């Protein structure tokens, strides 16, 4: 079972919910994995405090030119969708940071003058923290392309048990790569104008992907009722409302799991998960696709 936790914007409490729910289920004896796909700024480790047992590089293939074969026809630059190649009269310029490793230039070069070499763009760390299996991706500083790391995270994810995929914020390619193919998406939002705007974008994204989803409203008592009105109009289920609480903010600032400090909060997360499990199994109220 793979459950994604996503949000249209950062700072809504996505990682907090994912880490706490994973920990609570592990305490109940479930086989749980937390996967941090926010590879530009992973912070699940702050709360689950894993001990790493494995680290591996993630690479992408980038082109190199064999000038003994190259006739500077320009075909490689023509087929590159990412403008990572420029062909001059007597030179081929490669821009590795723009290359997505798609292989088009390698496969379509008529002179077979393109070779490929692996370029590291980040790492995968695996371990265990507080009874939860843990995996995270980290994009190297200065790199701009994160989806290859997310694809490797999906490959190393266990095929059994429960996996929580902590997606990056927003609705761009890295988010789609993280949540696509999962069994259910939790969209975390907050009752603010920005929260509502970005929730609408996130809802549009998961509907295009045809993924079942529902909403958790964090800091539910600090704003107005427009999130509730929107969800009612769009027939979107709200799984849980989490009120603002100073002790939660204090625990967060210390890198502590909120469920350690509030058993009621932990029980609500367990109830929310059971609700999701019923939906995945086909016994719940269903949701939201239009």
C-alpha positions as CSV (number, residue, x, y, z in Angstrom):
1,X,0.0,0.0,0.0
2,X,1.5,3.3,-1.1
3,X,0.1,6.6,0.3
4,X,1.4,9.9,-0.9
5,X,1.3,13.1,1.2
6,X,1.4,16.2,-0.9
7,X,0.5,19.9,-0.8
8,X,0.2,22.7,-3.2
9,X,2.6,24.8,-1.1
10,X,5.3,24.4,1.4
11,X,4.8,24.8,5.2
12,X,1.4,23.1,5.5
13,X,2.6,20.3,7.8
14,X,3.0,17.6,5.2
15,X,6.1,16.0,6.6
16,X,4.8,16.3,10.1
17,X,1.7,14.3,9.3
18,X,3.6,11.7,7.2
19,X,6.3,11.1,9.8
20,X,3.8,10.9,12.7
21,X,1.4,8.6,10.9
22,X,4.3,6.3,9.9
23,X,5.5,6.2,13.5
24,X,2.1,5.5,15.0
25,X,1.5,2.6,12.6
26,X,4.9,1.1,13.3
27,X,4.0,1.2,17.1
28,X,0.9,-0.8,16.2
29,X,3.1,-3.5,14.6
30,X,2.6,-2.5,11.0
31,X,5.4,-2.9,8.5
32,X,6.0,0.8,7.6
33,X,8.4,2.7,5.3
34,X,8.7,6.4,5.2
35,X,10.1,7.7,1.9
36,X,11.2,11.3,1.7
37,X,10.9,12.4,-2.0
38,X,11.4,16.1,-1.2
39,X,14.9,15.6,-2.5
40,X,15.8,19.3,-2.6
41,X,15.1,19.8,1.1
42,X,14.4,16.5,2.8
43,X,13.6,16.9,6.5
44,X,11.8,13.7,7.6
45,X,15.1,12.6,9.2
46,X,14.7,15.4,11.7
47,X,11.7,13.7,13.2
48,X,12.4,10.0,12.7
49,X,16.2,10.2,13.3
50,X,17.2,7.2,11.3
51,X,20.5,5.3,11.5
52,X,21.6,4.9,7.9
53,X,22.7,1.5,6.7
54,X,23.1,2.1,3.0
55,X,24.0,5.0,0.7
56,X,24.1,4.9,-3.1
57,X,24.8,7.5,-5.8
58,X,22.2,8.4,-8.3
59,X,23.5,9.2,-11.8
60,X,22.1,10.3,-15.1
61,X,23.7,9.5,-18.5
62,X,25.1,12.5,-20.3
63,X,26.5,12.6,-23.8
64,X,30.2,12.7,-24.8
65,X,31.2,13.3,-28.4
66,X,33.6,11.1,-30.3
67,X,35.2,13.6,-32.7
68,X,36.7,10.9,-34.8
69,X,33.2,10.0,-35.9
70,X,31.3,13.4,-35.6
71,X,30.7,15.3,-38.8
72,X,28.9,18.2,-37.0
73,X,25.6,17.5,-38.8
74,X,23.6,19.0,-35.8
75,X,21.2,16.0,-35.4
76,X,22.0,15.7,-31.7
77,X,21.1,19.3,-31.0
78,X,18.0,19.0,-33.2
79,X,16.5,16.1,-31.2
80,X,17.4,17.4,-27.7
81,X,14.3,18.8,-26.1
82,X,16.2,20.4,-23.3
83,X,18.7,22.5,-25.3
84,X,21.6,20.7,-23.6
85,X,23.6,20.5,-26.9
86,X,24.8,23.2,-29.3
87,X,26.6,22.3,-32.5
88,X,29.1,24.8,-34.0
89,X,31.1,24.5,-37.2
90,X,33.9,22.5,-35.6
91,X,32.7,21.8,-32.0
92,X,29.8,20.3,-30.1
93,X,29.0,22.0,-26.8
94,X,27.4,19.9,-24.0
95,X,25.6,21.5,-21.1
96,X,25.4,18.6,-18.5
97,X,23.3,20.5,-16.0
98,X,20.5,20.8,-18.6
99,X,20.7,17.2,-19.7
100,X,17.9,14.9,-18.6
101,X,19.6,11.7,-19.7
102,X,16.8,10.8,-22.2
103,X,19.3,9.2,-24.6
104,X,17.7,10.8,-27.8
105,X,21.1,12.1,-29.0
106,X,22.8,8.8,-28.4
107,X,20.2,6.7,-30.2
108,X,19.6,9.1,-33.1
109,X,23.1,10.2,-34.0
110,X,23.5,9.0,-37.7
111,X,27.3,8.6,-37.2
112,X,27.1,6.9,-33.8
113,X,29.4,9.6,-32.6
114,X,27.6,10.0,-29.2
115,X,28.8,8.1,-26.2
116,X,27.3,8.3,-22.7
117,X,28.9,8.7,-19.3
118,X,27.3,8.7,-15.9
119,X,27.1,12.0,-14.0
120,X,26.2,11.9,-10.2
121,X,23.3,14.2,-9.3
122,X,22.5,13.0,-5.8
123,X,22.3,10.2,-3.3
124,X,19.8,7.7,-1.8
125,X,20.1,7.0,2.0
126,X,18.3,4.1,3.6
127,X,18.1,3.0,7.2
128,X,15.7,2.7,10.1
129,X,14.4,5.3,12.5
130,X,12.1,4.8,15.6
131,X,10.9,1.5,14.2
132,X,10.1,2.9,10.7
133,X,12.0,1.9,7.6
134,X,13.4,5.0,6.1
135,X,14.6,6.1,2.7
136,X,15.4,9.6,1.4
137,X,16.8,11.2,-1.7
138,X,19.2,14.2,-1.6
139,X,19.9,16.3,-4.7
140,X,23.4,17.5,-5.0
141,X,23.8,21.3,-4.5
142,X,23.7,23.1,-7.8
143,X,21.7,20.4,-9.6
144,X,18.4,21.3,-11.1
145,X,16.9,17.9,-12.1
146,X,15.3,15.9,-9.3
147,X,12.9,13.3,-10.9
148,X,15.7,10.7,-11.6
149,X,16.3,10.5,-7.8
150,X,12.6,10.1,-7.2
151,X,12.4,7.3,-9.7
152,X,15.2,5.4,-7.9
153,X,13.4,5.9,-4.6
154,X,10.3,4.2,-6.1
155,X,12.5,1.4,-7.3
156,X,14.0,0.7,-3.8
157,X,10.7,1.1,-2.0
158,X,9.4,-2.2,-0.5
159,X,6.7,-4.0,-2.4
160,X,5.0,-5.1,0.8
161,X,3.8,-3.3,3.9
162,X,2.7,0.4,4.0
163,X,4.8,3.1,2.4
164,X,4.3,6.8,3.0
165,X,5.7,9.0,0.2
166,X,6.4,12.5,1.4
167,X,6.2,14.5,-1.8
168,X,7.8,17.8,-2.5
169,X,5.5,20.9,-2.3
170,X,3.8,22.3,-5.4
171,X,2.4,20.7,-8.5
172,X,5.4,20.5,-10.9
173,X,7.2,17.5,-12.4
174,X,9.0,16.4,-9.1
175,X,5.6,16.1,-7.4
176,X,4.0,14.2,-10.2
177,X,7.0,11.8,-10.3
178,X,6.6,11.2,-6.5
179,X,2.9,10.6,-6.3
180,X,2.1,8.9,-9.6
181,X,1.1,5.3,-9.3
182,X,0.4,5.5,-5.5
183,X,-2.8,4.1,-4.1
184,X,-4.0,7.2,-2.4
185,X,-3.0,10.9,-2.0
186,X,-3.5,13.0,1.1
187,X,-3.5,16.7,0.2
188,X,-2.5,18.8,3.2
189,X,-3.7,22.4,3.3
190,X,-4.3,25.3,5.6
191,X,-7.2,27.8,5.7
192,X,-5.5,30.8,4.2
193,X,-5.9,32.5,0.8
194,X,-2.6,30.9,-0.4
195,X,-3.6,27.6,1.0
196,X,-6.9,27.6,-0.9
197,X,-5.3,28.7,-4.1
198,X,-2.6,26.0,-4.0
199,X,-5.1,23.4,-2.9
200,X,-7.1,24.0,-6.1
201,X,-3.9,23.5,-8.1
202,X,-3.1,20.3,-6.3
203,X,-6.7,19.0,-6.7
204,X,-6.4,19.6,-10.5
205,X,-3.1,17.7,-10.6
206,X,-4.4,14.6,-8.8
207,X,-7.6,14.6,-10.9
208,X,-5.6,14.6,-14.1
209,X,-3.5,11.7,-12.8
210,X,-6.8,10.0,-11.8
211,X,-5.6,9.3,-8.3
212,X,-8.0,8.9,-5.3
213,X,-7.5,11.6,-2.7
214,X,-8.9,13.5,0.2
215,X,-7.8,16.5,2.3
216,X,-6.4,17.2,5.7
217,X,-6.7,20.8,7.0
218,X,-3.9,21.8,9.3
219,X,-4.2,24.7,11.7
220,X,-7.8,24.5,10.9
221,X,-8.9,27.2,13.4
222,X,-6.8,30.1,12.3
223,X,-8.5,31.1,9.0
224,X,-11.9,31.3,7.5
225,X,-14.3,28.7,6.1
226,X,-13.4,29.0,2.4
227,X,-11.5,25.7,2.4
228,X,-14.6,23.9,3.7
229,X,-16.8,25.7,1.2
230,X,-14.5,24.7,-1.7
231,X,-14.3,21.1,-0.6
232,X,-18.1,20.9,-0.2
233,X,-18.6,22.4,-3.7
234,X,-16.1,20.0,-5.3
235,X,-17.4,16.9,-3.3
236,X,-13.9,16.5,-1.7
237,X,-13.8,14.7,1.6
238,X,-11.9,16.3,4.5
239,X,-10.3,13.4,6.5
240,X,-9.1,15.4,9.5
241,X,-8.9,18.9,10.9
242,X,-5.9,19.7,13.1
243,X,-6.3,22.8,15.2
244,X,-3.4,25.1,15.9
245,X,-1.7,24.2,19.2
246,X,1.3,25.8,20.7
247,X,2.7,22.5,22.0
248,X,2.7,21.2,18.5
249,X,4.7,24.1,17.3
250,X,7.1,23.6,20.2
251,X,7.6,19.9,19.5
252,X,8.1,20.7,15.8
253,X,10.8,23.3,16.6
254,X,12.6,20.6,18.6
255,X,12.4,18.0,15.9
256,X,10.1,15.8,18.0
257,X,7.2,13.7,16.9
258,X,3.9,15.3,17.9
259,X,2.3,12.0,18.7
260,X,4.9,11.6,21.5
261,X,3.3,14.6,23.3
262,X,-0.4,14.1,22.5
263,X,-1.9,10.7,22.5
264,X,-5.2,12.1,21.2
265,X,-3.4,13.4,18.1
266,X,-1.8,10.0,17.5
267,X,-5.2,8.2,17.8
268,X,-6.7,10.6,15.2
269,X,-3.9,9.8,12.8
270,X,-4.6,6.1,13.3
271,X,-8.3,6.6,12.7
272,X,-7.5,8.7,9.6
273,X,-5.3,5.9,8.2
274,X,-8.0,3.3,8.8
275,X,-10.4,5.5,6.9
276,X,-7.9,5.6,4.0
277,X,-7.3,1.8,4.1
278,X,-11.1,1.3,3.7
279,X,-11.1,3.6,0.7
280,X,-8.3,1.7,-0.9
281,X,-9.9,-1.6,-0.2
282,X,-13.1,-0.3,-1.7
283,X,-15.2,-0.2,1.5
284,X,-15.1,3.5,2.2
285,X,-17.2,6.4,0.9
286,X,-15.0,6.8,-2.1
287,X,-13.9,10.3,-3.2
288,X,-13.7,13.0,-5.4
289,X,-12.9,12.5,-9.0
290,X,-14.9,14.5,-11.6
